[in-house]
Amino acid sequence: MADTTAYRIAEQKIEKALRTQATGLDLSGSGDTRLTELPESLGQLTQLGKLDLSGNRLTVLPESLSRLTRLLSLDLSGTN
């Protein structure tokens, strides 16, 4: 994990989304907060309908994303 700050921020957002049963989550990256990998806990957000991962440095997506069966919108634009 190249940027622990970005990863920690993502984990905090995921925890909040779990608590609030959010149907959308913005994990877009910019500047110093660009993810190189996603927390496995993302797969616990089975209520998500929209997920924004744009602008990150992701090269692979975790298998846990397959548990997001309600996901209708996944933004990976600008991801390299």
N, C-alpha and C positions, 0 to 999 in steps of 0.2 A: 504494500500500500504506500504509494508515493506521498500523498498528502493526508496526514492524519487529521488535520483540522477539518478538511472537507468531509472526511469519513465520519468524524464525530458529529458534525452538524447534520449530516444525513441521518445518522442514528437518532438524534434528538427529534428531528422532524418525523421520523417513522414512529417513534414512541408516542408523540403527540397525536399523530393520525390514528394510532391504535386506540388511545384513550378516548378520542372524540368520534371515532367511527367515521372518519373523513372519507368522502368518495372521490376526492381529488388530492393529488400530492405533487408539489413542485420541488424537484431535486435538480433543477437546471444548474449548470455550472457557469462560472465566469471568473476571470482573474485568478485569484489564488484559491478559489473554492471549486475546483474541477475534480470530480471523482475519477479515479482510475479503476475502481471496482465498487460494486454495490454490496451493502450489508445483506446477509442472508435473511435478516429479520424482515426485509421487504416482502417476502413471501407470506407473511402473516396478515398482510393487509388485503384479505380476500374480498372486502367490500369495495375496493377501488374500481372506479370506472374510468378515471383519467390519471395518467402518469406522465410527467414532463421530465425527461432526462437529457434535454438538449444542452449543447455546449460543454459536455463532459469529455473526458479522454478514455472512454470505455472501449475495450477491445473484445470483451466477452460479456454476456449476460448470464446471471446465475440461473441455475435450473429452478430455483424457488419461484421465479417469475411465472412458471407454468401453473402455479396455484392461484394466480389472479384471474379467475374464471369470469369475472364481471368486467374485466378491462375492455373498454371500447376504444380508447384513445391512448396511444403511446407515441410520444414525441422524442425522436432520436436525432433531430436535425442538428447539424453542427457538431456532431459527435465524431471524434477521430481518435 
